């Protein structure tokens, strides 16, 4: 009888442990974004930014730029963003060389901005809130940056899927659209002062990001 009880108790303990492992693994999987999802694209960007921050003491500005360049290229639709900022009318007024120049300059600014801002780590973490559908096949990924002091900043991402992968086309910081801010600023300069003045302004911002060390 004692042997039977010991065997039974051992079986119960084994089953209980197995159930716990399965449940725990399911919880971990639930926290991970599905591959090729909009959330996965945002998570890749955010985890890369945290890595750049954690290695801030070892990486200088140029090294952060080098590290983040492929990340931005893989997660942002730079072409569509700058076209949307300028609008169809102003975009079509530019010749091919001007279009290529502003795309590349804006790409460099986007990378420089991340490299200049995400350079020190103080326990920050990104928290996923939700992912939901938007019109025209777009997705909204809502998240928060939890700072070391407990404060939070809301980062909401709008993404679309032009081909195989989801790409970011707008970011909202505490509800403020980065696209809307740039649209107002860039169009005003382009219309009032001309194309070269807009390029000069973007290059100034790139230099400011570099010198924010």
Secondary structure, 3 states (H helix, E strand, C coil): CHHHHHHHHHHHHHHHHHHHHHHHHHHHHHHCCCCCCHHHHHHHHHHHHHHHHHCCCCCCHHHHHHHHHHHHHHHECHHHHHHHHHHHHHHHHCCHHHHHHHHHHHHHHHHHHHHHHCCCCCCCEEEEEEEEECHHHCEEEEEEEECCCCCEEEEEEEEECCCCCCEEEEEEECCEEHHHHHHHHHHHHHHHHCHHHHHHHHHHHHHHHHCCC
